[in-house]
Amino acid sequence: GTLVALASQPELVEVPLGLTNTLAALYRQTNGALALVSGRALFDLDGFLAPLLLPASGEHGAQRRTAGGLLVSAPPVDLKQVLQAAEGLTYIHPGLKLERKNLALSLHYRHAPELENLCLQVMREAVERSAGIELMLGKFVIDLKPSGFSKGTAIAAFMNEEPFAGRIPIFAGDDVTDEAGFEQVQRMGGDAIKVGPGPTVARHRCVSVAQLVEWLQSASTFLPKTGSPGLSA
């Protein structure tokens, strides 16, 4: 929804070779100050962009790989209650899909949107029985993750480290779950870019994935080799 079009299933996302080449060029031109900030697991992000390996945050800030390759994770939480609730829903309603991650999980209802209220009710009740778990509602998905972590906290952590420190952050996203990131970069004097329709705190907008990718391609052409602003997409 930000760098590539949404797919019918999470694992069916296809990343064009041209996009990988653009990201690789931006990574070189910013001296490594390019990071992926996503709700997906780091393993998935790496698979989509292989052989490119970028600094990245996955699972809505619960896991992060620094520019130096250090893996930083949130303290583990007991997902037993939310996992059982999600598995029960997917067993009864095959249109639902459960995506298990390292420290979090996502319940997708894209193919059964009429079940949104039921999924929310069941998963909220499971969260109430659990400690240290937060529920987030995204585009046809309910994310369950460790409390206190977000795309905003991930961006703040990156910006305190080299090679991001002292640069102007730019963050692009398309979902409700990106709003914490938008707020963070704008508090730091940076720019937030909302991709697609919908209300947002971001001050800038691209109407589509294609428009954002075109802008990134232009940036990779015109940015100088060094001293460029940090980008987080």
Accessible surface in RSA format (square Angstrom, percent):
REM  Atomic radii and reference values for relative SASA: ProtOr
REM  Chains: A
REM  Algorithm: Lee & Richards
REM  Probe-radius: 1.40
REM  Slices: 20
REM RES _ NUM      All-atoms   Total-Side   Main-Chain    Non-polar    All polar
REM                ABS   REL    ABS   REL    ABS   REL    ABS   REL    ABS   REL
RES GLY A   1    20.50  25.3   0.00   N/A  20.50  25.3   5.00  13.7  15.50  34.7
RES THR A   2    21.24  15.1  19.25  19.5   2.00   4.8  14.06  18.9   7.19  10.9
RES LEU A   3    25.71  14.3  21.26  15.2   4.45  11.2  21.26  14.9   4.45  12.0
RES VAL A   4    23.32  15.3  20.09  18.2   3.23   7.8  23.28  20.2   0.04   0.1
RES ALA A   5    74.42  68.4  60.99  94.1  13.43  30.6  63.09  88.8  11.33  30.0
RES LEU A   6    95.54  53.2  67.92  48.6  27.61  69.4  68.96  48.4  26.58  71.5
RES ALA A   7    26.99  24.8   9.27  14.3  17.72  40.3  17.06  24.0   9.93  26.3
RES SER A   8    59.36  50.2  44.80  59.8  14.56  33.5  34.25  72.9  25.11  35.2
RES GLN A   9    50.51  28.2  49.94  36.5   0.56   1.3  14.95  31.8  35.56  27.0
RES PRO A  10    18.88  13.8  10.95  10.0   7.93  28.8  18.19  15.0   0.70   4.3
RES GLU A  11    97.97  56.2  77.01  58.3  20.95  49.9  56.78 109.8  41.19  33.6
RES LEU A  12    94.90  52.9  83.91  60.0  10.99  27.6  87.82  61.7   7.07  19.0
RES VAL A  13    26.92  17.7  16.58  15.0  10.34  24.9  17.04  14.8   9.88  26.8
RES GLU A  14   148.18  85.1 131.91  99.8  16.27  38.7  49.93  96.6  98.26  80.2
RES VAL A  15    34.89  23.0   7.12   6.4  27.77  66.9   7.56   6.6  27.33  74.1
RES PRO A  16    82.84  60.4  70.39  64.2  12.46  45.3  82.55  68.2   0.30   1.9
RES LEU A  17   133.73  74.5 122.54  87.7  11.19  28.1 125.40  88.1   8.33  22.4
RES GLY A  18    38.67  47.7   0.00   N/A  38.67  47.7  30.52  83.7   8.15  18.3
RES LEU A  19     5.68   3.2   3.48   2.5   2.20   5.5   3.53   2.5   2.15   5.8
RES THR A  20    14.53  10.3  14.53  14.7   0.00   0.0   9.19  12.3   5.33   8.1
RES ASN A  21    82.63  57.0  77.31  74.7   5.32  12.8  25.58  61.6  57.05  55.1
RES THR A  22    11.82   8.4   8.16   8.3   3.66   8.7   3.46   4.6   8.36  12.6
RES LEU A  23     0.35   0.2   0.35   0.3   0.00   0.0   0.35   0.2   0.00   0.0
RES ALA A  24    20.79  19.1  20.34  31.4   0.45   1.0  20.57  29.0   0.22   0.6
RES ALA A  25    16.64  15.3  16.46  25.4   0.18   0.4  16.64  23.4   0.00   0.0
RES LEU A  26     0.00   0.0   0.00   0.0   0.00   0.0   0.00   0.0   0.00   0.0
RES TYR A  27    66.53  31.1  66.36  37.8   0.17   0.4  34.54  26.0  31.99  39.4
RES ARG A  28   157.79  66.3 141.14  71.9  16.65  39.7  72.62  99.2  85.18  51.6
RES GLN A  29    14.65   8.2  14.00  10.2   0.66   1.6   3.36   7.2  11.29   8.6
RES THR A  30     0.00   0.0   0.00   0.0   0.00   0.0   0.00   0.0   0.00   0.0
RES ASN A  31    77.74  53.6  56.62  54.7  21.12  50.8  26.81  64.5  50.92  49.2
RES GLY A  32     8.76  10.8   0.00   N/A   8.76  10.8   6.94  19.1   1.82   4.1
RES ALA A  33     0.00   0.0   0.00   0.0   0.00   0.0   0.00   0.0   0.00   0.0
RES LEU A  34     1.76   1.0   1.76   1.3   0.00   0.0   1.76   1.2   0.00   0.0
RES ALA A  35     0.00   0.0   0.00   0.0   0.00   0.0   0.00   0.0   0.00   0.0
RES LEU A  36    13.67   7.6  13.67   9.8   0.00   0.0  13.67   9.6   0.00   0.0
RES VAL A  37     9.36   6.2   0.00   0.0   9.36  22.5   0.00   0.0   9.36  25.4
RES SER A  38    19.86  16.8  17.53  23.4   2.33   5.4  11.85  25.2   8.01  11.2
RES GLY A  39    10.93  13.5   0.00   N/A  10.93  13.5   7.25  19.9   3.69   8.3
RES ARG A  40    47.05  19.8  47.05  24.0   0.00   0.0  30.67  41.9  16.38   9.9
RES ALA A  41     8.29   7.6   8.29  12.8   0.00   0.0   8.29  11.7   0.00   0.0
RES LEU A  42    12.25   6.8  12.19   8.7   0.05   0.1  12.19   8.6   0.05   0.1
RES PHE A  43   167.64  83.9 160.61  99.5   7.02  18.3 164.65  99.8   2.99   8.5
RES ASP A  44    40.60  28.4  36.02  35.9   4.58  10.8   4.51  10.6  36.09  36.0
RES LEU A  45    16.57   9.2  15.75  11.3   0.81   2.0  16.37  11.5   0.19   0.5
RES ASP A  46    37.46  26.2  34.46  34.3   3.00   7.1  18.12  42.6  19.34  19.3
RES GLY A  47    53.10  65.5   0.00   N/A  53.10  65.5  34.05  93.5  19.05  42.7
RES PHE A  48    52.54  26.3  35.75  22.1  16.79  43.7  39.62  24.0  12.92  37.0
RES LEU A  49    11.35   6.3  11.35   8.1   0.00   0.0  11.35   8.0   0.00   0.0
RES ALA A  50    68.52  63.0  44.55  68.8  23.96  54.5  46.29  65.2  22.22  58.9
RES PRO A  51   136.12  99.2 107.11  97.6  29.01 105.4 114.72  94.7  21.40 133.0
RES LEU A  52    27.40  15.3  19.39  13.9   8.01  20.1  24.80  17.4   2.60   7.0
RES LEU A  53   108.45  60.4  90.02  64.4  18.43  46.3  90.10  63.3  18.35  49.4
RES LEU A  54     4.07   2.3   0.43   0.3   3.64   9.1   1.50   1.1   2.57   6.9
RES PRO A  55     5.24   3.8   3.51   3.2   1.73   6.3   4.12   3.4   1.11   6.9
RES ALA A  56     0.52   0.5   0.52   0.8   0.00   0.0   0.52   0.7   0.00   0.0
RES SER A  57     0.00   0.0   0.00   0.0   0.00   0.0   0.00   0.0   0.00   0.0
RES GLY A  58     0.00   0.0   0.00   N/A   0.00   0.0   0.00   0.0   0.00   0.0
RES GLU A  59     0.01   0.0   0.00   0.0   0.01   0.0   0.01   0.0   0.00   0.0
RES HIS A  60     7.15   3.9   7.15   5.0   0.00   0.0   4.91   5.1   2.24   2.6
RES GLY A  61     8.81  10.9   0.00   N/A   8.81  10.9   0.00   0.0   8.81  19.7
RES ALA A  62     0.78   0.7   0.00   0.0   0.78   1.8   0.04   0.1   0.74   2.0
RES GLN A  63    17.23   9.6  17.04  12.5   0.19   0.5   0.19   0.4  17.04  12.9
RES ARG A  64    19.18   8.1  19.18   9.8   0.00   0.0   4.66   6.4  14.52   8.8
RES ARG A  65    31.54  13.2  31.54  16.1   0.00   0.0  18.04  24.7  13.50   8.2
RES THR A  66    16.62  11.8  14.38  14.6   2.24   5.3  11.05  14.8   5.58   8.4
RES ALA A  67    39.72  36.5  11.78  18.2  27.94  63.6  12.31  17.3  27.41  72.6
RES GLY A  68    79.35  97.9   0.00   N/A  79.35  97.9  40.41 110.9  38.95  87.2
RES GLY A  69    48.33  59.6   0.00   N/A  48.33  59.6  24.47  67.1  23.86  53.4
RES LEU A  70   119.70  66.7 114.10  81.6   5.60  14.1 119.29  83.8   0.41   1.1
RES LEU A  71    98.56  54.9  76.78  54.9  21.78  54.8  76.78  53.9  21.78  58.6
RES VAL A  72    63.71  41.9  58.52  53.0   5.19  12.5  62.03  53.9   1.69   4.6
RES SER A  73    55.48  46.9  26.57  35.5  28.91  66.6  23.51  50.1  31.96  44.8
RES ALA A  74     4.37   4.0   0.00   0.0   4.37   9.9   0.76   1.1   3.62   9.6
RES PRO A  75    93.30  68.0  86.55  78.9   6.75  24.5  92.51  76.4   0.79   4.9
RES PRO A  76   114.45  83.4  94.60  86.2  19.85  72.2  94.78  78.3  19.67 122.3
RES VAL A  77    38.14  25.1  16.56  15.0  21.58  52.0  23.28  20.2  14.86  40.3
RES ASP A  78   102.51  71.8  87.16  86.7  15.36  36.3  44.16 103.9  58.35  58.2
RES LEU A  79    33.35  18.6  29.49  21.1   3.86   9.7  29.60  20.8   3.75  10.1
RES LYS A  80   123.51  60.3 116.11  71.2   7.40  17.6  63.97  57.6  59.54  63.4
RES GLN A  81    61.95  34.6  61.21  44.7   0.74   1.8  11.00  23.4  50.95  38.6
RES VAL A  82     0.00   0.0   0.00   0.0   0.00   0.0   0.00   0.0   0.00   0.0
RES LEU A  83    28.89  16.1  28.89  20.7   0.00   0.0  28.89  20.3   0.00   0.0
RES GLN A  84    95.85  53.6  85.99  62.8   9.86  23.5  33.60  71.5  62.25  47.2
RES ALA A  85    15.08  13.9   2.28   3.5  12.80  29.1  13.31  18.7   1.77   4.7
RES ALA A  86     0.00   0.0   0.00   0.0   0.00   0.0   0.00   0.0   0.00   0.0
RES GLU A  87    75.07  43.1  71.71  54.2   3.36   8.0  25.96  50.2  49.11  40.1
RES GLY A  88    32.60  40.2   0.00   N/A  32.60  40.2  31.85  87.4   0.75   1.7
RES LEU A  89    10.09   5.6   9.10   6.5   0.99   2.5   9.18   6.4   0.91   2.4
RES THR A  90    32.28  23.0  23.43  23.8   8.85  21.1  12.77  17.1  19.52  29.5
RES TYR A  91   193.88  90.5 167.39  95.2  26.49  68.9 127.19  95.6  66.70  82.2
RES ILE A  92   118.78  67.6  96.55  71.9  22.23  53.6 101.64  73.2  17.14  46.5
RES HIS A  93    46.51  25.4  44.80  31.1   1.71   4.4  29.25  30.1  17.26  20.1
RES PRO A  94   122.23  89.1  95.23  86.8  27.00  98.1 100.11  82.7  22.12 137.5
RES GLY A  95    31.88  39.3   0.00   N/A  31.88  39.3  21.71  59.6  10.18  22.8
RES LEU A  96     9.90   5.5   0.00   0.0   9.90  24.9   0.00   0.0   9.90  26.6
RES LYS A  97    66.96  32.7  63.87  39.2   3.10   7.4  26.58  23.9  40.38  43.0
RES LEU A  98    37.20  20.7  15.79  11.3  21.41  53.8  15.79  11.1  21.41  57.6
RES GLU A  99    20.09  11.5  16.42  12.4   3.67   8.7  17.63  34.1   2.46   2.0
RES ARG A 100   157.91  66.3 129.74  66.1  28.17  67.1  42.54  58.1 115.37  69.9
RES LYS A 101    30.62  14.9   4.36   2.7  26.26  62.5   7.29   6.6  23.33  24.9
RES ASN A 102    91.63  63.2  62.48  60.4  29.16  70.2  13.98  33.6  77.66  75.1
RES LEU A 103    22.31  12.4  20.80  14.9   1.50   3.8  22.31  15.7   0.00   0.0
RES ALA A 104     3.22   3.0   1.76   2.7   1.46   3.3   1.76   2.5   1.46   3.9
RES LEU A 105     2.83   1.6   2.56   1.8   0.26   0.7   2.56   1.8   0.26   0.7
RES SER A 106     0.95   0.8   0.95   1.3   0.00   0.0   0.41   0.9   0.54   0.8
RES LEU A 107     0.00   0.0   0.00   0.0   0.00   0.0   0.00   0.0   0.00   0.0
RES HIS A 108    35.10  19.2  34.51  24.0   0.59   1.5  23.63  24.4  11.47  13.3
RES TYR A 109     5.33   2.5   5.31   3.0   0.02   0.1   1.33   1.0   4.01   4.9
RES ARG A 110    74.73  31.4  62.38  31.8  12.35  29.4  23.90  32.7  50.83  30.8
RES HIS A 111    98.80  54.0  69.15  48.1  29.65  75.8  52.47  54.1  46.32  53.9
RES ALA A 112     4.66   4.3   4.62   7.1   0.05   0.1   4.66   6.6   0.00   0.0
RES PRO A 113    68.57  50.0  60.15  54.8   8.42  30.6  60.51  50.0   8.06  50.1
RES GLU A 114   136.05  78.1  98.20  74.3  37.85  90.1  72.02 139.3  64.04  52.3
RES LEU A 115    26.04  14.5  25.80  18.5   0.25   0.6  26.04  18.3   0.00   0.0
RES GLU A 116    58.85  33.8  58.81  44.5   0.04   0.1   5.83  11.3  53.02  43.3
RES ASN A 117   119.42  82.4 113.37 109.6   6.05  14.6  31.94  76.9  87.48  84.6
RES LEU A 118    67.36  37.5  61.86  44.3   5.51  13.8  64.93  45.6   2.43   6.5
RES CYS A 119     0.01   0.0   0.01   0.0   0.00   0.0   0.00   0.0   0.01   0.0
RES LEU A 120    16.39   9.1  16.39  11.7   0.00   0.0  16.39  11.5   0.00   0.0
RES GLN A 121   106.55  59.6  99.95  73.0   6.60  15.7  28.98  61.7  77.57  58.8
RES VAL A 122    37.64  24.8  36.70  33.2   0.95   2.3  36.70  31.9   0.95   2.6
RES MET A 123     0.00   0.0   0.00   0.0   0.00   0.0   0.00   0.0   0.00   0.0
RES ARG A 124   124.39  52.2 123.21  62.8   1.18   2.8  39.04  53.4  85.35  51.7
RES GLU A 125    76.61  44.0  75.12  56.8   1.49   3.5  25.48  49.3  51.12  41.7
RES ALA A 126     0.00   0.0   0.00   0.0   0.00   0.0   0.00   0.0   0.00   0.0
RES VAL A 127    26.19  17.2  23.84  21.6   2.35   5.7  23.84  20.7   2.35   6.4
RES GLU A 128   145.00  83.2 107.67  81.5  37.33  88.9  47.20  91.3  97.80  79.9
RES ARG A 129   140.89  59.2 106.37  54.2  34.52  82.2  69.29  94.7  71.60  43.4
RES SER A 130    23.51  19.9   0.90   1.2  22.61  52.1   7.92  16.9  15.59  21.8
RES ALA A 131    86.09  79.2  69.15 106.7  16.94  38.5  74.96 105.6  11.13  29.5
RES GLY A 132    40.55  50.0   0.00   N/A  40.55  50.0  27.11  74.4  13.44  30.1
RES ILE A 133    10.99   6.3   0.00   0.0  10.99  26.5   0.00   0.0  10.99  29.8
RES GLU A 134    69.97  40.2  66.69  50.5   3.28   7.8  22.04  42.6  47.93  39.1
RES LEU A 135    35.90  20.0  15.29  10.9  20.61  51.8  15.29  10.7  20.61  55.5
RES MET A 136    34.24  17.7  29.85  19.8   4.39  10.4  32.44  27.6   1.79   2.4
RES LEU A 137    61.13  34.0  52.06  37.2   9.07  22.8  52.06  36.6   9.07  24.4
RES GLY A 138     9.93  12.2   0.00   N/A   9.93  12.2   0.62   1.7   9.31  20.9
RES LYS A 139    72.44  35.3  61.00  37.4  11.44  27.2  50.19  45.2  22.25  23.7
RES PHE A 140    83.41  41.7  78.97  48.9   4.44  11.5  79.06  47.9   4.35  12.5
RES VAL A 141    16.32  10.7  16.32  14.8   0.00   0.0  16.32  14.2   0.00   0.0
RES ILE A 142     0.00   0.0   0.00   0.0   0.00   0.0   0.00   0.0   0.00   0.0
RES ASP A 143     7.96   5.6   7.96   7.9   0.00   0.0   1.37   3.2   6.59   6.6
RES LEU A 144     0.00   0.0   0.00   0.0   0.00   0.0   0.00   0.0   0.00   0.0
RES LYS A 145     1.83   0.9   1.83   1.1   0.00   0.0   0.79   0.7   1.04   1.1
RES PRO A 146     3.08   2.2   3.08   2.8   0.00   0.0   3.08   2.5   0.00   0.0
RES SER A 147    51.44  43.5  38.49  51.4  12.95  29.8  30.57  65.1  20.87  29.2
RES GLY A 148    63.49  78.3   0.00   N/A  63.49  78.3  43.18 118.5  20.31  45.5
RES PHE A 149    60.98  30.5  59.10  36.6   1.88   4.9  59.10  35.8   1.88   5.4
RES SER A 150    22.46  19.0  22.17  29.6   0.29   0.7  16.45  35.0   6.00   8.4
RES LYS A 151    14.48   7.1  13.70   8.4   0.78   1.8   0.26   0.2  14.22  15.2
RES GLY A 152     3.55   4.4   0.00   N/A   3.55   4.4   3.55   9.7   0.00   0.0
RES THR A 153    59.79  42.5  51.05  51.8   8.73  20.8  53.15  71.4   6.63  10.0
RES ALA A 154     3.23   3.0   0.03   0.1   3.20   7.3   3.23   4.6   0.00   0.0
RES ILE A 155     0.41   0.2   0.36   0.3   0.05   0.1   0.41   0.3   0.00   0.0
RES ALA A 156    27.02  24.8  26.62  41.1   0.41   0.9  26.69  37.6   0.33   0.9
RES ALA A 157    30.71  28.2  23.38  36.1   7.34  16.7  29.77  41.9   0.94   2.5
RES PHE A 158     0.68   0.3   0.68   0.4   0.00   0.0   0.68   0.4   0.00   0.0
RES MET A 159    14.20   7.4   5.70   3.8   8.50  20.2   4.16   3.5  10.04  13.3
RES ASN A 160   123.92  85.5  94.04  90.9  29.88  72.0  23.22  55.9 100.70  97.3
RES GLU A 161    50.08  28.8  44.94  34.0   5.14  12.2  32.68  63.2  17.40  14.2
RES GLU A 162   132.72  76.2 117.41  88.8  15.31  36.5  65.86 127.4  66.87  54.6
RES PRO A 163    27.92  20.4  25.78  23.5   2.14   7.8  26.10  21.6   1.82  11.3
RES PHE A 164     1.09   0.5   1.09   0.7   0.00   0.0   1.09   0.7   0.00   0.0
RES ALA A 165    38.34  35.3  24.47  37.8  13.87  31.5  24.75  34.8  13.59  36.0
RES GLY A 166    87.78 108.2   0.00   N/A  87.78 108.2  43.39 119.1  44.39  99.4
RES ARG A 167    51.01  21.4  34.78  17.7  16.23  38.6  19.84  27.1  31.17  18.9
RES ILE A 168    96.32  54.8  94.70  70.5   1.62   3.9  95.60  68.8   0.72   1.9
RES PRO A 169     3.01   2.2   1.85   1.7   1.16   4.2   3.01   2.5   0.00   0.0
RES ILE A 170    27.16  15.5  26.30  19.6   0.86   2.1  26.30  18.9   0.86   2.3
RES PHE A 171     0.50   0.2   0.50   0.3   0.00   0.0   0.50   0.3   0.00   0.0
RES ALA A 172     6.26   5.8   3.67   5.7   2.59   5.9   3.67   5.2   2.59   6.8
RES GLY A 173     1.17   1.4   0.00   N/A   1.17   1.4   1.17   3.2   0.00   0.0
RES ASP A 174    14.75  10.3  14.65  14.6   0.10   0.2   0.41   1.0  14.34  14.3
RES ASP A 175    18.69  13.1  18.29  18.2   0.40   1.0   5.19  12.2  13.50  13.5
RES VAL A 176   102.07  67.2  95.28  86.3   6.79  16.4  96.05  83.5   6.02  16.3
RES THR A 177     6.62   4.7   3.88   3.9   2.74   6.5   2.62   3.5   4.01   6.1
RES ASP A 178     4.69   3.3   4.69   4.7   0.00   0.0   0.00   0.0   4.69   4.7
RES GLU A 179    30.38  17.4  30.38  23.0   0.00   0.0  28.07  54.3   2.31   1.9
RES ALA A 180    32.74  30.1  27.19  42.0   5.55  12.6  29.16  41.1   3.58   9.5
RES GLY A 181     0.00   0.0   0.00   N/A   0.00   0.0   0.00   0.0   0.00   0.0
RES PHE A 182     0.00   0.0   0.00   0.0   0.00   0.0   0.00   0.0   0.00   0.0
RES GLU A 183    76.38  43.8  72.69  55.0   3.69   8.8  18.27  35.3  58.10  47.4
RES GLN A 184    25.88  14.5  25.88  18.9   0.00   0.0   0.00   0.0  25.88  19.6
RES VAL A 185     0.00   0.0   0.00   0.0   0.00   0.0   0.00   0.0   0.00   0.0
RES GLN A 186    25.48  14.3  14.29  10.4  11.19  26.6   4.67   9.9  20.81  15.8
RES ARG A 187   166.61  70.0 126.98  64.7  39.64  94.4  76.52 104.6  90.10  54.6
RES MET A 188    77.14  39.9  43.93  29.1  33.21  79.1  54.19  46.1  22.94  30.4
RES GLY A 189    60.84  75.0   0.00   N/A  60.84  75.0  35.81  98.3  25.03  56.0
RES GLY A 190     2.64   3.3   0.00   N/A   2.64   3.3   0.00   0.0   2.64   5.9
RES ASP A 191    57.59  40.3  56.66  56.4   0.93   2.2   5.80  13.7  51.79  51.6
RES ALA A 192     0.04   0.0   0.00   0.0   0.04   0.1   0.00   0.0   0.04   0.1
RES ILE A 193    14.75   8.4  14.75  11.0   0.00   0.0  14.75  10.6   0.00   0.0
RES LYS A 194     8.88   4.3   8.88   5.4   0.00   0.0   0.00   0.0   8.88   9.5
RES VAL A 195     2.77   1.8   1.94   1.8   0.84   2.0   1.94   1.7   0.84   2.3
RES GLY A 196     8.42  10.4   0.00   N/A   8.42  10.4   8.42  23.1   0.00   0.0
RES PRO A 197   113.48  82.7 100.39  91.5  13.09  47.6 106.84  88.2   6.64  41.3
RES GLY A 198    33.64  41.5   0.00   N/A  33.64  41.5  24.46  67.1   9.18  20.6
RES PRO A 199   131.44  95.8 110.27 100.5  21.17  77.0 120.83  99.8  10.62  66.0
RES THR A 200    40.17  28.6   4.64   4.7  35.53  84.7  10.26  13.8  29.91  45.2
RES VAL A 201    70.22  46.2  53.62  48.5  16.59  40.0  60.92  52.9   9.30  25.2
RES ALA A 202    13.86  12.7   0.00   0.0  13.86  31.5   0.00   0.0  13.86  36.7
RES ARG A 203   164.58  69.1 129.14  65.8  35.44  84.4  60.39  82.5 104.19  63.1
RES HIS A 204    89.86  49.1  83.27  57.9   6.59  16.9  61.51  63.4  28.35  33.0
RES ARG A 205   113.30  47.6  81.17  41.4  32.12  76.5  39.75  54.3  73.55  44.6
RES CYS A 206    13.32  10.1  13.32  14.9   0.00   0.0   0.00   0.0  13.32  14.4
RES VAL A 207   108.12  71.1  91.40  82.7  16.72  40.3  93.37  81.1  14.75  40.0
RES SER A 208    44.53  37.6  39.72  53.0   4.81  11.1  37.05  78.9   7.48  10.5
RES VAL A 209    32.22  21.2  29.39  26.6   2.84   6.8  29.39  25.5   2.84   7.7
RES ALA A 210    73.03  67.1  60.82  93.9  12.20  27.8  67.70  95.3   5.33  14.1
RES GLN A 211    78.08  43.7  74.45  54.4   3.63   8.7  24.35  51.8  53.73  40.7
RES LEU A 212     0.66   0.4   0.66   0.5   0.00   0.0   0.66   0.5   0.00   0.0
RES VAL A 213    23.91  15.7  23.91  21.6   0.00   0.0  23.91  20.8   0.00   0.0
RES GLU A 214   113.69  65.3 111.96  84.7   1.73   4.1  34.54  66.8  79.15  64.6
RES TRP A 215   102.87  41.3  98.35  47.6   4.52  10.6  74.05  39.5  28.82  46.8
RES LEU A 216     4.65   2.6   4.65   3.3   0.00   0.0   4.65   3.3   0.00   0.0
RES GLN A 217    76.49  42.8  74.58  54.5   1.91   4.5  21.07  44.9  55.42  42.0
RES SER A 218    50.99  43.1  45.25  60.4   5.75  13.2  24.61  52.4  26.38  37.0
RES ALA A 219    19.92  18.3  11.22  17.3   8.69  19.8  19.41  27.3   0.50   1.3
RES SER A 220    17.38  14.7  11.68  15.6   5.70  13.1   0.44   0.9  16.94  23.7
RES THR A 221   100.61  71.6  70.39  71.4  30.23  72.0  53.51  71.9  47.10  71.2
RES PHE A 222   165.68  82.9 139.83  86.6  25.85  67.3 143.17  86.8  22.51  64.4
RES LEU A 223    38.13  21.2  28.76  20.6   9.37  23.6  29.95  21.0   8.19  22.0
RES PRO A 224    81.65  59.5  69.94  63.8  11.71  42.6  81.65  67.4   0.00   0.0
RES LYS A 225   150.31  73.3 144.52  88.7   5.80  13.8 103.21  92.9  47.11  50.2
RES THR A 226    88.19  62.7  80.96  82.1   7.23  17.2  48.11  64.6  40.08  60.6
RES GLY A 227    69.43  85.6   0.00   N/A  69.43  85.6  38.00 104.3  31.43  70.4
RES SER A 228     3.02   2.6   0.00   0.0   3.02   7.0   1.22   2.6   1.79   2.5
RES PRO A 229    53.53  39.0  48.47  44.2   5.06  18.4  52.95  43.7   0.57   3.6
RES GLY A 230     1.83   2.3   0.00   N/A   1.83   2.3   1.83   5.0   0.00   0.0
RES LEU A 231    10.85   6.0  10.68   7.6   0.17   0.4  10.68   7.5   0.17   0.4
RES SER A 232     4.05   3.4   2.65   3.5   1.40   3.2   0.00   0.0   4.05   5.7
RES ALA A 233    13.56  12.5   5.88   9.1   7.68  17.5  10.56  14.9   3.00   7.9
END  Absolute sums over single chains surface
CHAIN  1 A    10804.0       8419.1       2385.0       6634.4       4169.6
END  Absolute sums over all chains
TOTAL         10804.0       8419.1       2385.0       6634.4       4169.6
